[in-house]
Amino acid sequence: MGASCLSIEDEVDFPAELRAHDAIAFCYPNYASRVPLIMRGFAAKHMGALKGKKLVIFATQWIFSGDAARALCDLFPAGHIEVIYAEHFFMPNNVCNLIFLPKASEKNVERRMKMAERKIDRICRDIKQGIVRKRGFSVISRILGNIQGLSWQGSSRNAFASKGTVEYRAKHRVKVNGDCTACNVCVACCPTRNLENRGGKIAHKNNCTICYRCVNRCPQRAITVFFHGRPRWQFRYFALKGGICTLADNRFSQGVHSW
């Protein structure tokens, strides 16, 4: 679409960037049919700059998505934004320390990426032709989304998770074992700046967004978030035809795309 692509982790004048464009595309991973903590915080922070904008919403999923793309709309007052397209994309699993969640093969990753690329091409054609599609906006999708989303975050209207939910507890459950060498890889890659080196030891600030980035990138497999089984494998990078695709986070880089 010729849009500028920005990560919400970057140092960008987002109020100015958002106000300069009519349409904004949000990209984020689906967490139990909910918008991740870091993206909810971004939407809340820039509520004013997003008023009156047309939104395209992309959410990644592993198997089940519910209404993850629609859930972003709950963060805004009625009539605040207009959704012109919403779609879900299948991505490989990156939770590497639960025995019932398998590692994706390179063949599987390549297949899913090709499917995603074909879908993106179709979406671009649709948007240019004024076609509106809204994945996850049906009543059934919303019901299915709430089945898992309420226990994960609580109401999708809340910028912060309700006490007792999975996300609320996970924010405080980062563990670093004795194999840690304080190499600071996790500190550098954490999107919420939740990790820091305190006198040669890695500590957290109770603000984990559960992206599993640190778990997948730690050279010693010494850090875990929420689920504390030692990682059996790590999801990092796959070389695909046509180039290198970085897939360490099982997601698009969480960001906004505007035109």
TIFITI-383628 format. One record per residue (C-alpha): residue number from 0; z, y negated, x. Coordinates in Angstrom, 1 decimal. Last residue first. Example, Ala and Ser with C-alpha at 12.3 -4.5 7.8 and 13.67 -1.06 7.14 Angstrom:
BEGIN
<rec torvo="1" Z="7.1" Y="1.1" X="13.7"/>
<rec torvo="0" Z="7.8" Y="4.5" X="12.3"/>
This chain:
BEGIN
<rec torvo="258" Z="4.7" Y="-6.2" X="-1.2"/>
<rec torvo="257" Z="8.0" Y="-4.7" X="-0.4"/>
<rec torvo="256" Z="9.4" Y="-1.5" X="1.0"/>
<rec torvo="255" Z="13.1" Y="-0.9" X="1.0"/>
<rec torvo="254" Z="15.1" Y="1.5" X="3.1"/>
<rec torvo="253" Z="16.9" Y="4.8" X="3.5"/>
<rec torvo="252" Z="14.8" Y="6.6" X="6.1"/>
<rec torvo="251" Z="13.1" Y="9.1" X="4.0"/>
<rec torvo="250" Z="15.3" Y="12.1" X="3.7"/>
<rec torvo="249" Z="16.5" Y="15.3" X="5.2"/>
<rec torvo="248" Z="18.3" Y="13.4" X="7.9"/>
<rec torvo="247" Z="16.8" Y="14.9" X="11.0"/>
<rec torvo="246" Z="13.3" Y="14.9" X="9.7"/>
<rec torvo="245" Z="11.4" Y="13.0" X="12.4"/>
<rec torvo="244" Z="7.7" Y="13.7" X="12.0"/>
<rec torvo="243" Z="5.6" Y="13.9" X="15.1"/>
<rec torvo="242" Z="1.8" Y="13.6" X="15.0"/>
<rec torvo="241" Z="-1.4" Y="14.7" X="13.3"/>
<rec torvo="240" Z="-0.4" Y="18.3" X="12.8"/>
<rec torvo="239" Z="3.4" Y="18.6" X="12.8"/>
<rec torvo="238" Z="6.0" Y="18.7" X="15.5"/>
<rec torvo="237" Z="9.4" Y="19.3" X="13.9"/>
<rec torvo="236" Z="12.5" Y="17.4" X="14.7"/>
<rec torvo="235" Z="16.2" Y="17.8" X="14.1"/>
<rec torvo="234" Z="18.0" Y="20.2" X="11.8"/>
<rec torvo="233" Z="20.8" Y="21.8" X="13.6"/>
<rec torvo="232" Z="21.9" Y="25.5" X="13.5"/>
<rec torvo="231" Z="25.1" Y="27.5" X="12.8"/>
<rec torvo="230" Z="27.1" Y="24.3" X="12.4"/>
<rec torvo="229" Z="30.8" Y="25.0" X="12.7"/>
<rec torvo="228" Z="32.4" Y="25.3" X="9.2"/>
<rec torvo="227" Z="34.0" Y="22.0" X="8.3"/>
<rec torvo="226" Z="32.4" Y="21.0" X="5.0"/>
<rec torvo="225" Z="33.5" Y="17.3" X="4.4"/>
<rec torvo="224" Z="31.8" Y="16.0" X="7.5"/>
<rec torvo="223" Z="31.6" Y="18.0" X="10.8"/>
<rec torvo="222" Z="31.6" Y="17.0" X="14.5"/>
<rec torvo="221" Z="31.6" Y="19.2" X="17.6"/>
<rec torvo="220" Z="28.1" Y="20.7" X="17.5"/>
<rec torvo="219" Z="28.1" Y="20.0" X="21.3"/>
<rec torvo="218" Z="24.8" Y="18.0" X="21.4"/>
<rec torvo="217" Z="25.7" Y="16.2" X="18.1"/>
<rec torvo="216" Z="22.5" Y="15.5" X="16.3"/>
<rec torvo="215" Z="22.7" Y="17.6" X="13.1"/>
<rec torvo="214" Z="26.4" Y="16.9" X="12.4"/>
<rec torvo="213" Z="25.9" Y="13.2" X="13.2"/>
<rec torvo="212" Z="23.0" Y="12.8" X="10.7"/>
<rec torvo="211" Z="24.8" Y="14.8" X="8.0"/>
<rec torvo="210" Z="24.2" Y="12.0" X="5.5"/>
<rec torvo="209" Z="27.7" Y="12.3" X="4.1"/>
<rec torvo="208" Z="28.1" Y="8.5" X="3.5"/>
<rec torvo="207" Z="31.3" Y="8.5" X="5.6"/>
<rec torvo="206" Z="33.5" Y="5.3" X="5.2"/>
<rec torvo="205" Z="37.0" Y="6.4" X="6.2"/>
<rec torvo="204" Z="36.9" Y="4.6" X="9.6"/>
<rec torvo="203" Z="36.2" Y="7.5" X="11.9"/>
<rec torvo="202" Z="37.4" Y="8.3" X="15.5"/>
<rec torvo="201" Z="35.6" Y="9.7" X="18.5"/>
<rec torvo="200" Z="37.8" Y="9.9" X="21.6"/>
<rec torvo="199" Z="37.3" Y="8.3" X="25.0"/>
<rec torvo="198" Z="39.6" Y="5.3" X="24.4"/>
<rec torvo="197" Z="38.5" Y="4.8" X="20.8"/>
<rec torvo="196" Z="34.8" Y="5.6" X="20.5"/>
<rec torvo="195" Z="33.6" Y="4.6" X="17.0"/>
<rec torvo="194" Z="32.3" Y="6.2" X="13.9"/>
<rec torvo="193" Z="31.8" Y="4.8" X="10.4"/>
<rec torvo="192" Z="29.0" Y="2.4" X="11.4"/>
<rec torvo="191" Z="27.5" Y="3.1" X="8.0"/>
<rec torvo="190" Z="24.2" Y="4.5" X="9.3"/>
<rec torvo="189" Z="25.9" Y="6.7" X="12.0"/>
<rec torvo="188" Z="23.3" Y="7.2" X="14.8"/>
<rec torvo="187" Z="24.9" Y="5.3" X="17.6"/>
<rec torvo="186" Z="28.4" Y="6.6" X="17.0"/>
<rec torvo="185" Z="27.2" Y="10.1" X="16.6"/>
<rec torvo="184" Z="25.4" Y="10.0" X="20.0"/>
<rec torvo="183" Z="28.5" Y="8.5" X="21.6"/>
<rec torvo="182" Z="28.8" Y="11.1" X="24.4"/>
<rec torvo="181" Z="32.5" Y="11.5" X="23.7"/>
<rec torvo="180" Z="32.4" Y="15.0" X="25.1"/>
<rec torvo="179" Z="33.4" Y="16.7" X="21.9"/>
<rec torvo="178" Z="34.2" Y="20.4" X="22.3"/>
<rec torvo="177" Z="37.8" Y="19.8" X="21.2"/>
<rec torvo="176" Z="36.8" Y="19.2" X="17.5"/>
<rec torvo="175" Z="35.8" Y="16.1" X="15.6"/>
<rec torvo="174" Z="36.5" Y="16.1" X="11.9"/>
<rec torvo="173" Z="35.3" Y="13.7" X="9.2"/>
<rec torvo="172" Z="37.0" Y="14.0" X="5.9"/>
<rec torvo="171" Z="37.9" Y="10.5" X="4.6"/>
<rec torvo="170" Z="34.6" Y="9.5" X="3.0"/>
<rec torvo="169" Z="34.3" Y="13.2" X="1.8"/>
<rec torvo="168" Z="37.2" Y="12.8" X="-0.6"/>
<rec torvo="167" Z="35.6" Y="9.9" X="-2.5"/>
<rec torvo="166" Z="32.2" Y="11.6" X="-2.4"/>
<rec torvo="165" Z="33.5" Y="14.8" X="-3.8"/>
<rec torvo="164" Z="35.3" Y="13.0" X="-6.7"/>
<rec torvo="163" Z="39.1" Y="12.6" X="-6.7"/>
<rec torvo="162" Z="39.1" Y="8.8" X="-7.0"/>
<rec torvo="161" Z="35.8" Y="7.5" X="-8.5"/>
<rec torvo="160" Z="33.0" Y="6.7" X="-6.0"/>
<rec torvo="159" Z="32.1" Y="3.1" X="-5.3"/>
<rec torvo="158" Z="29.2" Y="1.1" X="-6.6"/>
<rec torvo="157" Z="29.9" Y="2.4" X="-10.0"/>
<rec torvo="156" Z="27.2" Y="2.7" X="-12.7"/>
<rec torvo="155" Z="26.4" Y="6.3" X="-11.7"/>
<rec torvo="154" Z="29.8" Y="7.2" X="-13.2"/>
<rec torvo="153" Z="31.7" Y="9.7" X="-11.1"/>
<rec torvo="152" Z="30.6" Y="10.4" X="-7.6"/>
<rec torvo="151" Z="30.1" Y="14.1" X="-7.0"/>
<rec torvo="150" Z="32.0" Y="15.5" X="-10.0"/>
<rec torvo="149" Z="30.1" Y="13.2" X="-12.4"/>
<rec torvo="148" Z="26.8" Y="13.7" X="-10.6"/>
<rec torvo="147" Z="26.7" Y="17.5" X="-11.1"/>
<rec torvo="146" Z="26.5" Y="17.8" X="-14.8"/>
<rec torvo="145" Z="25.6" Y="14.1" X="-15.0"/>
<rec torvo="144" Z="22.1" Y="14.8" X="-13.6"/>
<rec torvo="143" Z="21.4" Y="17.5" X="-16.1"/>
<rec torvo="142" Z="22.2" Y="15.2" X="-19.0"/>
<rec torvo="141" Z="20.1" Y="12.4" X="-17.5"/>
<rec torvo="140" Z="17.2" Y="14.7" X="-16.9"/>
<rec torvo="139" Z="17.4" Y="16.0" X="-20.5"/>
<rec torvo="138" Z="17.4" Y="12.4" X="-21.8"/>
<rec torvo="137" Z="14.3" Y="11.6" X="-19.8"/>
<rec torvo="136" Z="14.2" Y="9.1" X="-17.0"/>
<rec torvo="135" Z="14.1" Y="11.6" X="-14.1"/>
<rec torvo="134" Z="10.5" Y="10.8" X="-13.1"/>
<rec torvo="133" Z="9.2" Y="7.5" X="-14.4"/>
<rec torvo="132" Z="5.5" Y="7.1" X="-14.3"/>
<rec torvo="131" Z="3.6" Y="3.8" X="-14.9"/>
<rec torvo="130" Z="-0.2" Y="3.5" X="-14.3"/>
<rec torvo="129" Z="-1.2" Y="0.0" X="-13.3"/>
<rec torvo="128" Z="-4.4" Y="1.2" X="-11.5"/>
<rec torvo="127" Z="-3.0" Y="0.1" X="-8.1"/>
<rec torvo="126" Z="0.3" Y="1.9" X="-9.0"/>
<rec torvo="125" Z="-1.5" Y="5.1" X="-9.9"/>
<rec torvo="124" Z="-3.6" Y="5.2" X="-6.8"/>
<rec torvo="123" Z="-0.6" Y="4.6" X="-4.6"/>
<rec torvo="122" Z="1.3" Y="7.4" X="-6.4"/>
<rec torvo="121" Z="-1.6" Y="9.8" X="-5.9"/>
<rec torvo="120" Z="-1.6" Y="9.2" X="-2.2"/>
<rec torvo="119" Z="2.2" Y="9.5" X="-2.1"/>
<rec torvo="118" Z="1.9" Y="12.9" X="-3.9"/>
<rec torvo="117" Z="-0.6" Y="14.2" X="-1.3"/>
<rec torvo="116" Z="1.7" Y="13.1" X="1.5"/>
<rec torvo="115" Z="4.7" Y="14.8" X="-0.1"/>
<rec torvo="114" Z="2.8" Y="18.0" X="-0.5"/>
<rec torvo="113" Z="1.7" Y="17.9" X="3.1"/>
<rec torvo="112" Z="5.4" Y="17.2" X="4.1"/>
<rec torvo="111" Z="6.6" Y="20.2" X="2.1"/>
<rec torvo="110" Z="4.1" Y="22.5" X="3.7"/>
<rec torvo="109" Z="4.9" Y="21.3" X="7.2"/>
<rec torvo="108" Z="8.6" Y="21.8" X="6.6"/>
<rec torvo="107" Z="8.1" Y="25.3" X="5.2"/>
<rec torvo="106" Z="6.0" Y="26.3" X="8.2"/>
<rec torvo="105" Z="8.6" Y="24.9" X="10.6"/>
<rec torvo="104" Z="11.2" Y="27.1" X="8.8"/>
<rec torvo="103" Z="13.9" Y="25.5" X="6.8"/>
<rec torvo="102" Z="17.4" Y="26.5" X="7.6"/>
<rec torvo="101" Z="19.2" Y="28.3" X="4.8"/>
<rec torvo="100" Z="22.0" Y="27.0" X="2.5"/>
<rec torvo="99" Z="24.1" Y="30.0" X="1.5"/>
<rec torvo="98" Z="26.0" Y="30.0" X="4.8"/>
<rec torvo="97" Z="27.0" Y="26.4" X="4.7"/>
<rec torvo="96" Z="27.1" Y="24.7" X="8.1"/>
<rec torvo="95" Z="23.6" Y="23.2" X="8.5"/>
<rec torvo="94" Z="23.2" Y="20.9" X="5.5"/>
<rec torvo="93" Z="19.7" Y="19.7" X="6.4"/>
<rec torvo="92" Z="17.7" Y="21.2" X="3.5"/>
<rec torvo="91" Z="14.0" Y="20.5" X="3.6"/>
<rec torvo="90" Z="12.4" Y="17.8" X="1.4"/>
<rec torvo="89" Z="11.0" Y="17.8" X="-2.1"/>
<rec torvo="88" Z="10.0" Y="14.4" X="-3.4"/>
<rec torvo="87" Z="11.1" Y="12.7" X="-6.6"/>
<rec torvo="86" Z="9.3" Y="9.9" X="-8.3"/>
<rec torvo="85" Z="9.9" Y="6.5" X="-10.1"/>
<rec torvo="84" Z="7.3" Y="3.9" X="-10.9"/>
<rec torvo="83" Z="7.2" Y="0.5" X="-12.6"/>
<rec torvo="82" Z="10.9" Y="0.0" X="-12.9"/>
<rec torvo="81" Z="11.8" Y="-3.5" X="-14.1"/>
<rec torvo="80" Z="14.9" Y="-5.3" X="-12.9"/>
<rec torvo="79" Z="17.8" Y="-7.3" X="-14.4"/>
<rec torvo="78" Z="16.9" Y="-6.5" X="-18.0"/>
<rec torvo="77" Z="20.2" Y="-4.6" X="-18.5"/>
<rec torvo="76" Z="22.6" Y="-5.2" X="-15.7"/>
<rec torvo="75" Z="21.9" Y="-3.4" X="-12.4"/>
<rec torvo="74" Z="23.7" Y="-0.4" X="-10.8"/>
<rec torvo="73" Z="22.5" Y="1.9" X="-13.6"/>
<rec torvo="72" Z="18.9" Y="1.4" X="-12.4"/>
<rec torvo="71" Z="19.6" Y="3.4" X="-9.2"/>
<rec torvo="70" Z="20.5" Y="6.5" X="-11.4"/>
<rec torvo="69" Z="16.9" Y="6.7" X="-12.5"/>
<rec torvo="68" Z="15.7" Y="8.1" X="-9.2"/>
<rec torvo="67" Z="18.5" Y="10.6" X="-9.0"/>
<rec torvo="66" Z="17.9" Y="11.8" X="-12.6"/>
<rec torvo="65" Z="18.3" Y="15.6" X="-12.2"/>
<rec torvo="64" Z="17.2" Y="16.3" X="-8.6"/>
<rec torvo="63" Z="17.5" Y="20.1" X="-8.0"/>
<rec torvo="62" Z="15.9" Y="22.0" X="-5.1"/>
<rec torvo="61" Z="16.1" Y="19.9" X="-1.9"/>
<rec torvo="60" Z="15.6" Y="16.4" X="-3.2"/>
<rec torvo="59" Z="14.2" Y="13.0" X="-2.0"/>
<rec torvo="58" Z="14.3" Y="9.9" X="-4.2"/>
<rec torvo="57" Z="11.6" Y="7.3" X="-4.5"/>
<rec torvo="56" Z="12.0" Y="4.3" X="-6.7"/>
<rec torvo="55" Z="9.3" Y="1.6" X="-7.3"/>
<rec torvo="54" Z="10.9" Y="-1.6" X="-8.6"/>
<rec torvo="53" Z="9.6" Y="-4.8" X="-10.1"/>
<rec torvo="52" Z="11.8" Y="-7.7" X="-9.4"/>
<rec torvo="51" Z="13.5" Y="-10.0" X="-11.9"/>
<rec torvo="50" Z="16.8" Y="-10.2" X="-10.1"/>
<rec torvo="49" Z="16.6" Y="-8.4" X="-6.8"/>
<rec torvo="48" Z="17.8" Y="-11.4" X="-4.7"/>
<rec torvo="47" Z="20.9" Y="-11.8" X="-6.9"/>
<rec torvo="46" Z="21.9" Y="-8.1" X="-6.6"/>
<rec torvo="45" Z="21.6" Y="-8.1" X="-2.9"/>
<rec torvo="44" Z="25.1" Y="-6.8" X="-2.0"/>
<rec torvo="43" Z="25.2" Y="-4.4" X="-5.0"/>
<rec torvo="42" Z="21.9" Y="-2.9" X="-4.1"/>
<rec torvo="41" Z="22.9" Y="-2.4" X="-0.4"/>
<rec torvo="40" Z="26.3" Y="-0.9" X="-1.4"/>
<rec torvo="39" Z="24.5" Y="1.6" X="-3.7"/>
<rec torvo="38" Z="22.2" Y="2.4" X="-0.8"/>
<rec torvo="37" Z="25.1" Y="3.2" X="1.6"/>
<rec torvo="36" Z="26.9" Y="5.3" X="-1.0"/>
<rec torvo="35" Z="24.0" Y="7.5" X="-1.7"/>
<rec torvo="34" Z="22.3" Y="7.3" X="-5.2"/>
<rec torvo="33" Z="23.4" Y="10.1" X="-7.5"/>
<rec torvo="32" Z="21.7" Y="13.3" X="-8.8"/>
<rec torvo="31" Z="23.9" Y="15.5" X="-6.6"/>
<rec torvo="30" Z="23.0" Y="13.3" X="-3.6"/>
<rec torvo="29" Z="19.3" Y="12.5" X="-3.8"/>
<rec torvo="28" Z="18.0" Y="10.9" X="-0.7"/>
<rec torvo="27" Z="16.8" Y="7.3" X="-0.5"/>
<rec torvo="26" Z="13.7" Y="5.1" X="-0.8"/>
<rec torvo="25" Z="13.6" Y="1.8" X="-2.7"/>
<rec torvo="24" Z="10.2" Y="0.1" X="-3.3"/>
<rec torvo="23" Z="10.2" Y="-3.6" X="-4.0"/>
<rec torvo="22" Z="7.7" Y="-5.6" X="-6.1"/>
<rec torvo="21" Z="7.4" Y="-9.3" X="-6.5"/>
<rec torvo="20" Z="8.0" Y="-10.3" X="-2.9"/>
<rec torvo="19" Z="9.5" Y="-13.3" X="-1.0"/>
<rec torvo="18" Z="12.9" Y="-13.0" X="-2.7"/>
<rec torvo="17" Z="13.5" Y="-9.6" X="-1.1"/>
<rec torvo="16" Z="12.7" Y="-10.7" X="2.4"/>
<rec torvo="15" Z="14.8" Y="-13.9" X="2.1"/>
<rec torvo="14" Z="17.8" Y="-12.0" X="0.8"/>
<rec torvo="13" Z="17.1" Y="-9.2" X="3.4"/>
<rec torvo="12" Z="17.3" Y="-11.3" X="6.5"/>
<rec torvo="11" Z="17.0" Y="-8.2" X="8.6"/>
<rec torvo="10" Z="19.3" Y="-6.5" X="11.2"/>
<rec torvo="9" Z="18.2" Y="-2.9" X="10.5"/>
<rec torvo="8" Z="20.3" Y="-0.3" X="8.7"/>
<rec torvo="7" Z="18.6" Y="-1.0" X="5.4"/>
<rec torvo="6" Z="15.5" Y="0.3" X="7.1"/>
<rec torvo="5" Z="12.4" Y="-1.8" X="6.5"/>
<rec torvo="4" Z="8.8" Y="-1.0" X="5.7"/>
<rec torvo="3" Z="6.3" Y="-3.9" X="5.2"/>
<rec torvo="2" Z="3.8" Y="-3.0" X="2.5"/>
<rec torvo="1" Z="0.1" Y="-2.3" X="3.0"/>
<rec torvo="0" Z="0.0" Y="0.0" X="0.0"/>
